[in-house]
């Protein structure tokens, strides 16, 4: 099925943050937003999550306007509500209140039932030397794969 091929990742998140725990959340979307996501016209760069009145929201998530949307079209970067269980929200709120931790979206996909889902994570920000270590590990991995091909 073509719907399952939509898999939009936030590549910057794994570089800037150390992932502690992940959750899969549903998203409250309008009709034109889901149609645009199914066309693959969405992005997670500079996106973050926050908790307001016991609800989790994603901010700055880009979903392009639907070409055939006319006056019913949506705003590209509006705040969207995430659907999680109460215990998951409590766990997110507890870890988000600790200094250095934040809630970061990792991946947007469409599941087998055709629903848009967002994988979010409790993440701890990396220091500059941690980022350099990540770059070194990635370069070493590339070099090893090149050597093994010979």
Buried (B, 14 or more C-beta within 10 A) or exposed (E): EEBEEBEBBBEEBBEBBBEEEEBBBBBEBBEBBBBBBBEBBBBBEEBBBBBEEEEBBBBBBBBBBBEEBEEEBBEBBEEBBBBBEEEBBEBBEEBBEEEEBBBBBBBBBBEEEEBBBBBBBBBBEBEEEBEEEBEEEEEEEEEEEEEEEE
